[in-house]
Amino acid sequence: MLNSKGEYENYIYSLPVRYSSVDFSTLVVKPFGATLGKLEGELHFKHGIILRVLEMLDFAKGRIVVYGYEVYRGTDKLYWYDSMEHPGEEHLAQSFPHHKHIPP
């Protein structure tokens, strides 16, 4: 799916149709040249859950280069994921680049 900008756009833009748990989406794929893109926006789910999304995409390599996902209930941030390094925090460094943050 990430090997083609068009295929990825079709996937992203069809999420509210394919999943009844999604109320609506503000996700937008923005192209940067022939092979790079950025996905950003929100997915609004039933019961007030919101997923904020940021992805930097490389369609030539078929991968997400950088990402950040934040989950909210209303205005309360429940948890988030990012691809940033955290060398000073051993429990996060061990799972780089995939790790979950939970507010104190």
Beta strands, then each sheet from edge to edge (+ up, - down):
strand 1: 22-25
strand 2: 28-32
strand 3: 36-45
strand 4: 49-58
strand 5: 63-73
strand 6: 76-82
strand 7: 99-101
sheet 1: 1+ 3- 2+
sheet 2: 1+ 3- 4+ 5- 6+ 7-
end
